[in-house]
Amino acid sequence: MNAIGTAEKYIDMGRQIGIFPQGGITKNRKSFSPKAGAALMSVKSQAPIIPVSLFSLGKIRPFCRITVRFGKPVYPPKDDSLKSARQFSQTVKEIIISQLEEEHK
């Protein structure tokens, strides 16, 4: 079973999963391009996404200060097409970026 299949199994069991939709650590708050996998799983299962942003001044290393912001749950559209998942992914990206921008105010 692949990672997406395993994640879908846990969602079906009522469990929560954590996914970084950008696919890795980004160097600045606007440069990431989200992958559609997390949004597609959300759309298929109708499970909400809770947008989370991580912020650190400089490199992330042991004992450095990291700010974690949790947004409100975002519910997926009823349409379970790939196009809807991609649009939903962009919506989640915009929320994460706005959370990061809050950190800079």
Contacts in CASP RR format, 6 or more apart in sequence:
PFRMAT RR
TARGET T0000
AUTHOR 0000-0000-0000
METHOD contacts of the structure
MODEL  1
MNAIGTAEKYIDMGRQIGIFPQGGITKNRKSFSPKAGAALMSVKSQAPII
PVSLFSLGKIRPFCRITVRFGKPVYPPKDDSLKSARQFSQTVKEIIISQL
EEEHK
1 9 0 8 1.000
4 37 0 8 1.000
4 41 0 8 1.000
7 17 0 8 1.000
7 19 0 8 1.000
7 41 0 8 1.000
8 41 0 8 1.000
8 44 0 8 1.000
8 45 0 8 1.000
10 16 0 8 1.000
10 17 0 8 1.000
11 17 0 8 1.000
11 41 0 8 1.000
11 45 0 8 1.000
11 47 0 8 1.000
12 45 0 8 1.000
19 37 0 8 1.000
19 38 0 8 1.000
19 41 0 8 1.000
21 34 0 8 1.000
21 35 0 8 1.000
21 37 0 8 1.000
21 38 0 8 1.000
21 39 0 8 1.000
21 89 0 8 1.000
21 92 0 8 1.000
21 93 0 8 1.000
22 32 0 8 1.000
22 33 0 8 1.000
22 34 0 8 1.000
22 35 0 8 1.000
23 32 0 8 1.000
23 35 0 8 1.000
24 32 0 8 1.000
25 60 0 8 1.000
26 32 0 8 1.000
29 55 0 8 1.000
29 97 0 8 1.000
29 100 0 8 1.000
29 101 0 8 1.000
29 104 0 8 1.000
30 97 0 8 1.000
32 93 0 8 1.000
34 89 0 8 1.000
34 90 0 8 1.000
34 92 0 8 1.000
34 93 0 8 1.000
35 89 0 8 1.000
36 82 0 8 1.000
36 85 0 8 1.000
36 86 0 8 1.000
36 89 0 8 1.000
37 85 0 8 1.000
37 89 0 8 1.000
38 49 0 8 1.000
38 89 0 8 1.000
38 92 0 8 1.000
39 49 0 8 1.000
39 76 0 8 1.000
39 85 0 8 1.000
39 86 0 8 1.000
39 88 0 8 1.000
39 89 0 8 1.000
39 92 0 8 1.000
40 82 0 8 1.000
40 85 0 8 1.000
41 47 0 8 1.000
42 48 0 8 1.000
42 49 0 8 1.000
42 76 0 8 1.000
42 85 0 8 1.000
42 88 0 8 1.000
43 76 0 8 1.000
43 77 0 8 1.000
43 79 0 8 1.000
43 80 0 8 1.000
43 81 0 8 1.000
43 84 0 8 1.000
43 85 0 8 1.000
43 88 0 8 1.000
44 80 0 8 1.000
46 75 0 8 1.000
46 76 0 8 1.000
46 78 0 8 1.000
47 76 0 8 1.000
48 73 0 8 1.000
48 74 0 8 1.000
48 75 0 8 1.000
48 76 0 8 1.000
49 73 0 8 1.000
49 74 0 8 1.000
49 76 0 8 1.000
49 88 0 8 1.000
49 92 0 8 1.000
50 70 0 8 1.000
50 71 0 8 1.000
50 72 0 8 1.000
50 73 0 8 1.000
50 74 0 8 1.000
51 70 0 8 1.000
51 71 0 8 1.000
51 74 0 8 1.000
51 92 0 8 1.000
51 95 0 8 1.000
51 96 0 8 1.000
51 99 0 8 1.000
52 68 0 8 1.000
52 69 0 8 1.000
52 70 0 8 1.000
52 71 0 8 1.000
52 96 0 8 1.000
53 68 0 8 1.000
53 69 0 8 1.000
53 96 0 8 1.000
53 99 0 8 1.000
53 100 0 8 1.000
53 103 0 8 1.000
54 60 0 8 1.000
54 66 0 8 1.000
54 67 0 8 1.000
54 68 0 8 1.000
55 66 0 8 1.000
55 67 0 8 1.000
55 68 0 8 1.000
55 69 0 8 1.000
55 100 0 8 1.000
55 103 0 8 1.000
56 64 0 8 1.000
56 65 0 8 1.000
56 66 0 8 1.000
56 67 0 8 1.000
57 65 0 8 1.000
58 64 0 8 1.000
60 66 0 8 1.000
67 103 0 8 1.000
69 99 0 8 1.000
69 100 0 8 1.000
69 102 0 8 1.000
69 103 0 8 1.000
71 95 0 8 1.000
71 99 0 8 1.000
74 88 0 8 1.000
74 91 0 8 1.000
74 92 0 8 1.000
74 95 0 8 1.000
76 84 0 8 1.000
76 85 0 8 1.000
76 88 0 8 1.000
77 84 0 8 1.000
77 87 0 8 1.000
77 88 0 8 1.000
END
